[in-house]
Amino acid sequence: KISNVGTVAGSYVLDGKVGRNNEIRVVRDGIVIAEDKMSSLKRFKDDAKEVVAGQDCGLNINNFNDIQVGDIIEAYEETEVKKTL
């Protein structure tokens, strides 16, 4: 917990990449407990645009401070695809 910031989740990216503009889903014991946007993404005290698999990072989630050890944080991006005939 950091004053004036909230709870920062120290994380390790297992697969893919995490971008600053991604949506975040927090999964605890197989149940989605929160979905929101990421408010900050840092790597070694520096702001990062994205963090790739195999790297550590710290992230803060808007309106959610109940991060616990063992939570799984999924980052995803929604894109709109036009239907073709």
C-alpha positions in Angstrom: 0.0 0.0 0.0 1.3 3.4 -1.0 -0.1 6.6 0.5 -1.9 8.9 -2.0 -1.9 6.0 -4.6 -3.6 3.0 -3.0 -2.7 -0.7 -3.4 -0.1 -1.5 -6.0 0.0 -5.1 -7.2 3.5 -6.4 -7.7 3.1 -8.8 -10.7 4.9 -11.1 -13.0 3.7 -11.3 -16.6 3.3 -15.0 -17.5 2.0 -14.8 -21.0 1.5 -12.2 -23.7 1.8 -8.5 -22.7 0.2 -6.0 -20.5 -0.4 -2.5 -21.9 -1.3 0.6 -20.0 -4.6 1.0 -21.8 -5.8 -2.6 -21.2 -8.9 -3.5 -19.3 -8.2 -5.5 -16.1 -10.0 -8.5 -14.6 -9.1 -9.8 -11.1 -9.7 -13.5 -10.6 -9.6 -15.0 -7.1 -10.3 -18.7 -6.6 -11.8 -19.0 -10.1 -14.3 -16.1 -9.5 -14.0 -12.7 -11.2 -14.1 -10.2 -8.4 -13.4 -7.0 -10.2 -13.2 -5.5 -13.7 -11.9 -2.0 -14.4 -9.2 0.0 -16.1 -5.6 0.2 -15.0 -4.6 3.5 -13.6 -0.8 3.0 -13.7 1.8 0.5 -15.0 5.3 0.7 -13.7 8.6 -1.1 -14.3 11.4 -0.3 -11.9 9.8 2.9 -10.7 9.5 4.2 -14.3 6.2 4.4 -16.1 5.8 1.8 -18.8 3.6 1.6 -21.9 3.7 -2.2 -21.9 5.4 -5.1 -20.1 6.0 -8.4 -22.0 6.0 -12.0 -20.7 8.8 -12.8 -18.3 9.1 -9.4 -16.8 8.0 -8.0 -13.4 5.8 -4.9 -13.1 3.6 -3.0 -10.6 0.1 -2.0 -11.5 -2.7 0.0 -9.9 -6.4 -0.7 -10.7 -9.0 2.1 -10.6 -11.5 1.8 -7.8 -10.1 -1.5 -6.5 -7.7 -1.9 -3.6 -8.4 -5.4 -2.3 -5.4 -7.2 -4.1 -4.3 -10.3 -2.3 -1.4 -12.7 -2.8 -2.4 -15.4 -5.3 -4.9 -13.2 -7.3 -4.7 -13.6 -11.0 -4.8 -10.4 -13.0 -5.9 -10.7 -16.6 -5.3 -7.9 -19.0 -7.4 -7.7 -22.2 -8.2 -5.4 -25.0 -11.6 -5.1 -26.7 -11.6 -4.5 -30.4 -14.5 -4.1 -32.8 -14.4 -6.2 -35.9 -16.6 -5.4 -38.9 -18.8 -8.2 -40.1 -18.1 -9.2 -43.7 -20.5 -11.0 -46.1 
